[in-house]
Amino acid sequence: MRILLTNDDGYFAPGILAFAKETRKRGHEVVIFAPDKENSAKSHSITILEPLYVKKVEIEDFEAYSVSGTPADCVRAAIEVKGHNFDFVFSGCNLGLNSGMDILYSGTVSAAVEANILGIPSLALSAQYKHGNCNFQTAVYYGLEVFEKIKNLKEAKLVNVNTPKLEINKVKGIKVASVGGSITDKFKKTVKGDTIKIEVVGRDAQNDIETDRTYLEDGYVTVTPLIYDFTNLRELKNFKEIFR
């Protein structure tokens, strides 16, 4: 298959190289379009008020390009430059989990969403960051295991995969999981003159049973099929009655 590989950590990030190497080792063609700088937590923002600049870059011997925009921009730029001829889009491997409601902020997931909007099946892959690093070997191994199981499904796919920081043989298995609960950031506020400085210093997460967050804590890889339709289907009928 012809795989477009992107991320939100930048084209120079170790996770994207690990993903590229193993993907090609399994017989796939890999083309890389990734941001020219760190773009974490950019969500699904796109660049429309200024041009994008695409430059060829060296990532070993891969065909690779940097993009002066967001992860979603990278997918759009790749299709504009190389054509709409990719069989699948991989986004990752991300430095840190994209589980629970973090998927709303994630540039990694949003690149996969953009691909899916454009009709290309996609997989977002993220690795737990713990004690100063990630286990990209485990992440890529299981990301490609998931890919092998879903690649021949007929409908366009949008799949989010998260992996714990464990060795491959220590992972308990793969769990299909719903998105975890809400997350509340803790802030530190410092006032100096007329300026208020606000910093994120911690997080509180609501971990519901049988969600991606709880399974990850228990040592499982999680797989979550996503959809970008924000319609609240449970309330749609009620609202139609209200506004008759």
Salt bridges, closest charged atoms under 4 A:
GLU22 OE1 - LYS25 NZ 3.60
GLU22 OE2 - ARG26 NE 3.43
GLU29 OE2 - ARG2 NH1 2.51
ASP36 OD1 - LYS37 NZ 3.63
GLU60 OE2 - LYS21 NZ 3.26
ASP61 OD1 - ARG24 NH2 2.73
GLU63 OE2 - LYS82 NZ 2.67
ASP102 OD2 - ARG203 NH1 2.89
ASP102 OD2 - ARG213 NH2 3.33
GLU114 OE1 - HIS44 NE2 2.60
GLU114 OE2 - ARG76 NH1 3.53
GLU145 OE2 - ARG26 NH1 3.44
GLU148 OE2 - HIS28 NE2 3.90
GLU148 OE1 - LYS151 NZ 2.81
ASP185 OD1 - ARG203 NE 2.77
ASP204 OD1 - LYS186 NZ 3.43
GLU241 OE1 - ARG244 NH1 3.31
